[in-house]
Amino acid sequence: MNAKYEPSPDFVAKVMQRVHAFESARASAIERLIWSRPIRYALAGGGTVLGILKAAPVF
């Protein structure tokens, strides 16, 4: 039992490929749409505009 364990040279690549496949299968289309960059910017911009419009009567 003195032999050292040596993983295959592409061990990390194989594992990461399986992890990526698992994660991409886990996310639904709605989750991918919500977390897309343009949607996030649109929501942030819309919130900013609504906040400004709600604050305008105060001044």
Buried (B, 14 or more C-beta within 10 A) or exposed (E): EEEEEEEEEEEEEEEEEEEEEEEEEEEEEEEEEEEEEEEEEEEEEEEEEEEEEEEEEEE
